[in-house]
Amino acid sequence: MAQIALKIPAPDFQLPDFNGRLIRLSDQMGKANVLLVFNRGFM
């Protein structure tokens, strides 16, 4: 399995929230901590 590099900024991306609005990672810079979890089996 590939290892995650530490102290490297994540690339900018956008994903829809539960209301369908697109949230861009760069819009959160300096505002909040962001935790992204991909739950295998959650549908």
trRosetta pair geometry for C-beta under 8 A, 3 or more apart (Angstrom, degrees):
i j d omega theta_ij theta_ji phi_ij phi_ji
5 8 4.4 32 105 2 115 138
10 13 7.7 -69 144 9 108 102
10 25 6.3 -98 96 179 118 158
12 24 6.6 13 -175 -178 99 98
12 25 5.3 -162 -140 62 56 108
12 26 4.6 -3 -124 -38 118 111
13 24 7.4 -171 102 -145 29 62
13 25 5.5 51 47 -8 63 122
14 22 4.8 29 167 180 125 106
14 23 6.3 169 -152 81 76 38
14 24 4.2 -34 -91 -93 101 70
14 25 7.1 -130 -76 -6 50 72
15 22 7.2 160 83 -146 17 66
15 23 6.1 -23 65 58 68 89
16 20 5.3 -22 -166 -144 125 35
16 21 6.7 134 -150 67 71 28
16 22 5.8 -48 -90 -89 61 55
16 23 7.4 112 -139 10 16 82
17 20 7.2 -46 64 21 65 17
17 21 5.2 -6 33 60 108 84
17 22 7.9 -178 -4 -101 78 9
17 23 5.3 74 -47 -23 101 122
23 27 6.8 -124 -168 57 63 129
23 28 7.5 39 173 -42 102 114
24 27 4.5 94 69 -7 91 106
24 28 7.7 -169 95 -7 55 83
25 28 6.0 -64 -164 33 40 109
25 29 7.6 65 142 -48 66 84
25 34 6.5 169 -136 108 84 176
26 29 5.5 -15 -162 -19 49 118
27 31 7.8 -21 139 17 60 141
28 31 5.3 -111 -161 55 52 109
28 32 5.3 -65 -165 52 103 92
28 34 5.3 87 116 -59 155 123
39 42 3.9 40 97 -2 121 126
